[in-house]
Each structure stands twice: as C-alpha cells, then as structure tokens.
Amino acid sequence: MTTLLDDLRAIVGAAHVLVDDGSDALLAYERDWRKRYRGHALCVVLPGSTDEAAAVVRRCAQEDGLSIVAQGGNTGLVGGGVPDASGRQVVLGTKRLRAVRRIDVDNQTITVEAGLALQEVQSAAADAGLLFPLSLASEGSCTIGGNLATNAGGTQVLRFGNARELCLGLEVVTAQGEVWSSLHGLRKDNTGYDLRDLFVGSEGTLGIVTAATLRLFPRPRAGVTAWATCRTLADAVTLMRRLRAAFDAELVGYEAMNAASLALVGRYFEALRAPLALTDAAGAPLWSVLIDLASPHEQAVLRERAEAALAASLDAGETVDVAVPANEAQSRALWQLREAIPLAQGVEGLNIKHDVGLPLSSLAAFVESADAALQAVVPGARHITFGHLGDGNLHYNLQAPAGGDAASFLARHEIAVNACVHDVVDRFGGTFSAEHGIGRLKRGEMALRKPAPAVAMMKAIKGALDPRGLLNPGVLLPD
Ligand SMILES: Cc1cc2nc3c(=O)[nH]c(=O)nc-3n(C[C@H](O)[C@H](O)[C@H](O)COP(=O)(O)OP(=O)(O)OC[C@H]3O[C@@H](n4cnc5c(N)ncnc54)[C@H](O)[C@@H]3O)c2cc1C
C-alpha cells in the first residue's frame, strides 16, 4: 500500500512535495507575514495544474483527520493561510499555477491562474494596453487567488470596487476534488445562486481557487497625485466631499494617515519623507491625505482642475497645506510613503491591529471616541491610524508606548483593546473586518459580533459544500 506522501509525489512530482527535513525549509509556509502564527504542516504540495490540484484534494480526502490549507503569497494579515500546529494539515501552495490563459481585449477581461502575483496580473493587463486596478502594498508577493479568497481591497476601491467587483468568473476545485468553472467572462448571468460570490472571500474554507476571469479597464490618459494636510479627520472627510463633487469617478484613491504613522516611517525609511509638515505651527499633529486622480482627458487640464480644487480647500480652511508633485517619480514616492506604514510597524514590533470599516459620515466621530476610550485601557499607547479613508476603512492600530516591549504589550492588552475598539465600532454601525478577512485572528470577534443568523447560514453553506471539514478548518467560522 502506498503512503499519502508517495501518492502526492506521484501526482505533482517529488520535487513539489516539501516535507520537514530538520532545516527551516517549511518556515516560509508555516509562519504568517506578521509572525503571529507558526504552525507545523504535514507537507507542502505545489500542484502545477488544476487537474493536479483536484487530484491532491481527492487523495487528501481519503485520509481521516487530514485537512488542507490553501496558500498563495502568504501575505494575509489574519493567519488564515498557515497550518495549525497539529501536523495533520497539508498546505496546498498555488505558486506553480501561474499562466495567463487569455486576454480578451474586446471583452476587457483577463483569465489568469491563481498563483500569479497581483503585480504580474497588472503587468499582463498593461502589456495589452489595459488596466487591472486592484492595488495593494503587498502586490509583488500576494497572489490573485489569495486576493479573491480574501476579497482584498486596497487603494482604488473607491473607483473600481474590491476584488469581488473585479471578478467575473472562477475556476474552483471543490472539497470533493471536482473542478467547477465559470470562466466565461459574462457580465450578465442570472442563472440561479451566484456561486462565484460564495467563493470570493471564503478564505480557502469552501474550495481552492485555481483560476479567475477578471475585469479590465481602459488605461487613464492623465493622472495626478496630491498630498494635503488637515487639522482634523472631519476636515479630511469634507475635503473628500469637495473632490467627489468636482471629480466624481476621476477620484480613484483617497488615503489618510495620522502624524504618528508617518513619523514611524521616517524613523525606519530615511529616504521617505512627507512633503508637508506633520504638525502645525503650534506643534499640533496634522492628518495627511494622499489623493489620486485619473482621467481619460488631457493631463494639463486635470492638473489645473486639481490645483484649483485644492486651492479652494485651502481658502475654505479644510486644508492647512497642499502639494502637487511635479512628476511621476515624485508621485510614486508619495505612494511608497503610504505603503511603508505597515512595513515600519512591522519593524517597530508586534502591534494590535484593527481593520475597521465605518460609514464615512461616522468615521471622524469613531476615531475621536475610540481614542478617548482607549486612554483608560492603554494609556500612552501610540495610535498608528491610517488607511483607505475613501472607503471608510481605517487601519486603527496600536503600538506599545515608546520604548515599551512590543511582545508583552500585545500579550497583556490585546483582548481588552480589541473589546474596547470593536465596541465603539459597533456603536457607530461599523465592521471589525473591512478588508483583511477573519482568518484565525478574528474568529472570536465573529462569534461575538456577527449576527447569529448570519453565522448559522454560513455554517450551513460550509456544511453543504465541505461536509467533512477538509478545507481550512479553524479559519473564518467560529466553533
Ligand atoms: C504590506 C501589506 C499590505 C497589505 N495591504 C492590503 C490592502 O491594502 N488591502 C487588503 O485587502 N489586504 C492587504 N494586505 C493583506 C494581504 O496582502 C491580502 O489579504 C492578500 O489578498 C492575500 O493574498 P495572498 O496570496 O498572500 O494570500 P495568503 O496569505 O496566502 O492567503 C490568505 C487566505 O486566502 C486563502 N487562499 C489563498 N490562496 C487561495 C486559493 N487559491 N484558493 C482558496 N483560498 C486561498 C488562504 O487559505 C488564506 O485563508 C496587505 C498585506 C501586507 C503584508
């Protein structure tokens, strides 16, 4: 009788089944990006085709007590893509599923395999003269399969929607090891329940995404990036209202960063400097706002309109100062600054992250209330608040007080801090997970805060599609 490992080697080739050999060969698959979870995999299997992935699932399904964790780029922030410590989980990595299967210029779609890095999808679309607008700081490493499994957001959701809105069809290996495909590129298909939408955001718990058909867009002719500082977050929201009225769909990105988050970047990335002061003349911290405009019209016209709108915001007192970079390199540097915030936080040490979503109209009041409530829980903690303001999505993170020990800060305060922040989120009608998903990290919140009928329906769906619990148990759904 052959063993599981022999059979998996026969399916994908011996070189593509990785086992613990006493070295740290599996570490990259077993530890998450934030270094919060370190599991132990029975093995890592890297199928080279959808058929191989399906055969792996069928073979694993024959073993009692075994389960499968799908993994793309392992950049997830909630621990959903790494195995638990049981040694009874197979990591199914998608990094060999990398083909661009088709670009249909007339239909404005691209069909790619799940393991292609997001940046490679963007490049393939650009080579065809089109735009794939999903954009995250992790785009060099995260995969399109992971983006869909987490329904990733990023910096252009305001204009183009998140991964779900960009997906027209999927190819999925089911928990039974069958292949279901809807890679048709249809924009209209009302033939019953939308199965695609079930798999998007399911974090590897319902099926393994092996390919997807994605929407593409015309590449904008003109683009302007701008930076502004505001006294309050409420002012930043008002500025956004002004820009929306003036630019409508030409406003594609709107990010906000508090002074502490940019100061942290300054500490670790010397070359990345904010173009405007982080404090006002009296030393009070300012909010910085990064704005992206894109248009099918003339560059000079867009720039002129942008400068006029920002000048009006200065006159109205919504902004303290504004800057419009002179060229593309300077614009890119501003985005690098924004994208370096989570990296700087990582270097600074473990921190308590929140990925909250609120109606824009409540966002400023939420931050004020949560900041005040936390004073009683963790006095002195540093508030690193930044995010996709245009989507009402803030990364409301807490770092240990300056000079404090990050690991013990996290261990001591995480539960109380989460309860405090998420209670305020609930009070303002928001969500405790706007774009990162649930993973292992937020299952407790799911049990506490997601309405019971919603959890019951999700469990029913899971039970129907994966009755044996083969796919990513311990993730997303509460026990
Ligand atoms: C610096 C940094 C910045 C980030 N910025 C953003 C941001 O702006 N917006 C945002 O939304 N996220 C962001 N993230 C989080 C992360 O990059 C996204 O969640 C991304 O979509 C994960 O893709 P991945 O390929 O790395 O997935 P992984 O981390 O490998 O997996 C994530 C989840 O998806 C499942 N999964 C992976 N591939 C498949 C598949 N083929 N089929 C089924 N399930 C699968 C896994 O089981 C796991 O549950 C950021 C992360 C970092 C490190």
The ligand as a Gaussian input file, in Angstrom:
#p B3LYP/6-31G(d) Opt

LIG

0 1
 C        2.327000      45.148000       3.456000
 C        0.946000      44.592000       3.286000
 C       -0.062000      45.417000       2.815000
 C       -1.353000      44.906000       2.632000
 N       -2.324000      45.746000       2.154000
 C       -3.564000      45.267000       1.959000
 C       -4.598000      46.112000       1.459000
 O       -4.396000      47.288000       1.191000
 N       -5.825000      45.575000       1.275000
 C       -6.092000      44.261000       1.553000
 O       -7.228000      43.817000       1.355000
 N       -5.130000      43.446000       2.052000
 C       -3.891000      43.900000       2.248000
 N       -2.923000      43.073000       2.744000
 C       -3.257000      41.685000       3.108000
 C       -2.940000      40.622000       2.036000
 O       -1.930000      41.037000       1.154000
 C       -4.197000      40.275000       1.254000
 O       -5.106000      39.648000       2.129000
 C       -3.971000      39.339000       0.063000
 O       -5.177000      39.267000      -0.664000
 C       -3.561000      37.920000       0.443000
 O       -3.104000      37.239000      -0.728000
 P       -2.083000      36.009000      -0.594000
 O       -1.889000      35.425000      -1.947000
 O       -0.855000      36.422000       0.102000
 O       -2.943000      35.021000       0.300000
 P       -2.464000      34.113000       1.535000
 O       -1.935000      34.954000       2.626000
 O       -1.591000      33.026000       1.043000
 O       -3.873000      33.506000       1.985000
 C       -4.872000      34.319000       2.507000
 C       -6.172000      33.493000       2.668000
 O       -6.645000      33.093000       1.392000
 C       -6.673000      31.684000       1.273000
 N       -6.209000      31.369000      -0.084000
 C       -5.044000      31.757000      -0.675000
 N       -4.999000      31.330000      -1.952000
 C       -6.157000      30.651000      -2.166000
 C       -6.702000      29.966000      -3.282000
 N       -6.053000      29.892000      -4.446000
 N       -7.916000      29.381000      -3.158000
 C       -8.602000      29.449000      -1.985000
 N       -8.123000      30.066000      -0.897000
 C       -6.925000      30.668000      -0.984000
 C       -5.772000      31.158000       2.374000
 O       -6.164000      29.861000       2.785000
 C       -5.981000      32.211000       3.442000
 O       -7.150000      31.940000       4.160000
 C       -1.629000      43.550000       2.935000
 C       -0.608000      42.723000       3.412000
 C        0.662000      43.235000       3.574000
 C        1.732000      42.298000       4.060000

